[in-house]
Amino acid sequence: MSITFNSREEAKEYIDNLFGNKTGIIIKEGNKYIVKVIDNSNLECPFCKTKGFDKIGLKSHLEHGDCNDYNETEGLNRIY
């Protein structure tokens, strides 16, 4: 779902007033600001594409080893 506003302030106010598991991002197109509403109660795992997670459930899915695609990714060595 997306909604168009004439000013960034209006778009920001709309996002600030979202409730529940919804958040939004602002995209500028020309002189308009489009808010894309994201429902965080139906997130998709970026590795295995399983849907239906909330933020805590997705974190648990990855950290507890439930995602085989994530488990097979190689980590990068950090350079400090």
Biotite code that builds the C-alpha atoms (Angstrom):
import biotite.structure as struc

atoms = struc.array([
    struc.Atom([0.000, 0.000, 0.000], chain_id="A", res_id=1, res_name="MET", atom_name="CA", element="C"),
    struc.Atom([1.314, 3.464, -0.798], chain_id="A", res_id=2, res_name="SER", atom_name="CA", element="C"),
    struc.Atom([-0.003, 6.994, -0.236], chain_id="A", res_id=3, res_name="ILE", atom_name="CA", element="C"),
    struc.Atom([1.179, 10.215, -1.906], chain_id="A", res_id=4, res_name="THR", atom_name="CA", element="C"),
    struc.Atom([1.788, 13.511, -0.067], chain_id="A", res_id=5, res_name="PHE", atom_name="CA", element="C"),
    struc.Atom([2.799, 16.982, -1.197], chain_id="A", res_id=6, res_name="ASN", atom_name="CA", element="C"),
    struc.Atom([5.364, 17.576, 1.557], chain_id="A", res_id=7, res_name="SER", atom_name="CA", element="C"),
    struc.Atom([7.889, 15.501, 3.456], chain_id="A", res_id=8, res_name="ARG", atom_name="CA", element="C"),
    struc.Atom([6.443, 16.788, 6.756], chain_id="A", res_id=9, res_name="GLU", atom_name="CA", element="C"),
    struc.Atom([2.978, 15.404, 5.915], chain_id="A", res_id=10, res_name="GLU", atom_name="CA", element="C"),
    struc.Atom([4.499, 12.054, 4.938], chain_id="A", res_id=11, res_name="ALA", atom_name="CA", element="C"),
    struc.Atom([6.569, 11.915, 8.152], chain_id="A", res_id=12, res_name="LYS", atom_name="CA", element="C"),
    struc.Atom([3.503, 12.757, 10.271], chain_id="A", res_id=13, res_name="GLU", atom_name="CA", element="C"),
    struc.Atom([1.542, 9.959, 8.577], chain_id="A", res_id=14, res_name="TYR", atom_name="CA", element="C"),
    struc.Atom([4.306, 7.441, 9.387], chain_id="A", res_id=15, res_name="ILE", atom_name="CA", element="C"),
    struc.Atom([4.521, 8.676, 12.987], chain_id="A", res_id=16, res_name="ASP", atom_name="CA", element="C"),
    struc.Atom([0.778, 7.986, 13.412], chain_id="A", res_id=17, res_name="ASN", atom_name="CA", element="C"),
    struc.Atom([0.810, 4.417, 12.085], chain_id="A", res_id=18, res_name="LEU", atom_name="CA", element="C"),
    struc.Atom([-0.080, 1.882, 14.737], chain_id="A", res_id=19, res_name="PHE", atom_name="CA", element="C"),
    struc.Atom([0.234, -1.837, 15.338], chain_id="A", res_id=20, res_name="GLY", atom_name="CA", element="C"),
    struc.Atom([2.950, -3.628, 13.411], chain_id="A", res_id=21, res_name="ASN", atom_name="CA", element="C"),
    struc.Atom([2.974, -1.123, 10.571], chain_id="A", res_id=22, res_name="LYS", atom_name="CA", element="C"),
    struc.Atom([5.840, 1.156, 9.588], chain_id="A", res_id=23, res_name="THR", atom_name="CA", element="C"),
    struc.Atom([6.530, 3.162, 6.482], chain_id="A", res_id=24, res_name="GLY", atom_name="CA", element="C"),
    struc.Atom([9.263, 4.479, 4.242], chain_id="A", res_id=25, res_name="ILE", atom_name="CA", element="C"),
    struc.Atom([9.264, 7.747, 2.312], chain_id="A", res_id=26, res_name="ILE", atom_name="CA", element="C"),
    struc.Atom([10.251, 7.803, -1.365], chain_id="A", res_id=27, res_name="ILE", atom_name="CA", element="C"),
    struc.Atom([10.592, 11.102, -3.212], chain_id="A", res_id=28, res_name="LYS", atom_name="CA", element="C"),
    struc.Atom([9.364, 11.123, -6.807], chain_id="A", res_id=29, res_name="GLU", atom_name="CA", element="C"),
    struc.Atom([9.554, 14.499, -8.463], chain_id="A", res_id=30, res_name="GLY", atom_name="CA", element="C"),
    struc.Atom([7.876, 16.974, -6.126], chain_id="A", res_id=31, res_name="ASN", atom_name="CA", element="C"),
    struc.Atom([5.720, 14.304, -4.426], chain_id="A", res_id=32, res_name="LYS", atom_name="CA", element="C"),
    struc.Atom([6.481, 12.098, -1.415], chain_id="A", res_id=33, res_name="TYR", atom_name="CA", element="C"),
    struc.Atom([5.212, 8.537, -1.476], chain_id="A", res_id=34, res_name="ILE", atom_name="CA", element="C"),
    struc.Atom([4.815, 6.580, 1.763], chain_id="A", res_id=35, res_name="VAL", atom_name="CA", element="C"),
    struc.Atom([5.032, 2.823, 1.332], chain_id="A", res_id=36, res_name="LYS", atom_name="CA", element="C"),
    struc.Atom([3.377, 1.129, 4.296], chain_id="A", res_id=37, res_name="VAL", atom_name="CA", element="C"),
    struc.Atom([5.051, -2.057, 5.512], chain_id="A", res_id=38, res_name="ILE", atom_name="CA", element="C"),
    struc.Atom([3.219, -4.605, 7.637], chain_id="A", res_id=39, res_name="ASP", atom_name="CA", element="C"),
    struc.Atom([5.848, -5.987, 10.023], chain_id="A", res_id=40, res_name="ASN", atom_name="CA", element="C"),
    struc.Atom([3.598, -8.861, 11.104], chain_id="A", res_id=41, res_name="SER", atom_name="CA", element="C"),
    struc.Atom([4.079, -10.617, 7.766], chain_id="A", res_id=42, res_name="ASN", atom_name="CA", element="C"),
    struc.Atom([7.816, -10.372, 7.074], chain_id="A", res_id=43, res_name="LEU", atom_name="CA", element="C"),
    struc.Atom([9.644, -12.695, 4.686], chain_id="A", res_id=44, res_name="GLU", atom_name="CA", element="C"),
    struc.Atom([12.970, -14.359, 5.426], chain_id="A", res_id=45, res_name="CYS", atom_name="CA", element="C"),
    struc.Atom([15.461, -12.880, 2.935], chain_id="A", res_id=46, res_name="PRO", atom_name="CA", element="C"),
    struc.Atom([17.255, -16.232, 2.671], chain_id="A", res_id=47, res_name="PHE", atom_name="CA", element="C"),
    struc.Atom([14.621, -18.993, 2.402], chain_id="A", res_id=48, res_name="CYS", atom_name="CA", element="C"),
    struc.Atom([11.643, -16.740, 1.463], chain_id="A", res_id=49, res_name="LYS", atom_name="CA", element="C"),
    struc.Atom([9.398, -18.199, 4.192], chain_id="A", res_id=50, res_name="THR", atom_name="CA", element="C"),
    struc.Atom([6.665, -15.664, 5.015], chain_id="A", res_id=51, res_name="LYS", atom_name="CA", element="C"),
    struc.Atom([4.616, -14.824, 8.083], chain_id="A", res_id=52, res_name="GLY", atom_name="CA", element="C"),
    struc.Atom([7.199, -13.628, 10.607], chain_id="A", res_id=53, res_name="PHE", atom_name="CA", element="C"),
    struc.Atom([7.077, -10.606, 12.869], chain_id="A", res_id=54, res_name="ASP", atom_name="CA", element="C"),
    struc.Atom([10.438, -8.974, 13.695], chain_id="A", res_id=55, res_name="LYS", atom_name="CA", element="C"),
    struc.Atom([11.089, -11.123, 16.771], chain_id="A", res_id=56, res_name="ILE", atom_name="CA", element="C"),
    struc.Atom([10.046, -14.310, 14.980], chain_id="A", res_id=57, res_name="GLY", atom_name="CA", element="C"),
    struc.Atom([12.351, -13.586, 12.025], chain_id="A", res_id=58, res_name="LEU", atom_name="CA", element="C"),
    struc.Atom([15.278, -12.927, 14.358], chain_id="A", res_id=59, res_name="LYS", atom_name="CA", element="C"),
    struc.Atom([14.551, -16.189, 16.172], chain_id="A", res_id=60, res_name="SER", atom_name="CA", element="C"),
    struc.Atom([14.254, -18.068, 12.868], chain_id="A", res_id=61, res_name="HIS", atom_name="CA", element="C"),
    struc.Atom([17.756, -16.945, 11.906], chain_id="A", res_id=62, res_name="LEU", atom_name="CA", element="C"),
    struc.Atom([19.517, -17.089, 15.279], chain_id="A", res_id=63, res_name="GLU", atom_name="CA", element="C"),
    struc.Atom([18.196, -20.501, 16.343], chain_id="A", res_id=64, res_name="HIS", atom_name="CA", element="C"),
    struc.Atom([19.336, -22.255, 13.165], chain_id="A", res_id=65, res_name="GLY", atom_name="CA", element="C"),
    struc.Atom([15.882, -22.844, 11.660], chain_id="A", res_id=66, res_name="ASP", atom_name="CA", element="C"),
    struc.Atom([16.846, -21.421, 8.239], chain_id="A", res_id=67, res_name="CYS", atom_name="CA", element="C"),
    struc.Atom([19.050, -23.822, 6.286], chain_id="A", res_id=68, res_name="ASN", atom_name="CA", element="C"),
    struc.Atom([19.754, -21.216, 3.569], chain_id="A", res_id=69, res_name="ASP", atom_name="CA", element="C"),
    struc.Atom([21.027, -18.783, 6.221], chain_id="A", res_id=70, res_name="TYR", atom_name="CA", element="C"),
    struc.Atom([23.060, -21.515, 7.907], chain_id="A", res_id=71, res_name="ASN", atom_name="CA", element="C"),
    struc.Atom([24.854, -22.231, 4.625], chain_id="A", res_id=72, res_name="GLU", atom_name="CA", element="C"),
    struc.Atom([26.001, -18.637, 4.062], chain_id="A", res_id=73, res_name="THR", atom_name="CA", element="C"),
    struc.Atom([29.643, -17.852, 4.707], chain_id="A", res_id=74, res_name="GLU", atom_name="CA", element="C"),
    struc.Atom([30.495, -15.140, 7.182], chain_id="A", res_id=75, res_name="GLY", atom_name="CA", element="C"),
    struc.Atom([32.949, -12.365, 6.410], chain_id="A", res_id=76, res_name="LEU", atom_name="CA", element="C"),
    struc.Atom([35.936, -11.661, 8.587], chain_id="A", res_id=77, res_name="ASN", atom_name="CA", element="C"),
    struc.Atom([35.660, -8.157, 10.037], chain_id="A", res_id=78, res_name="ARG", atom_name="CA", element="C"),
    struc.Atom([38.617, -5.860, 9.619], chain_id="A", res_id=79, res_name="ILE", atom_name="CA", element="C"),
    struc.Atom([39.022, -3.393, 12.452], chain_id="A", res_id=80, res_name="TYR", atom_name="CA", element="C"),
])
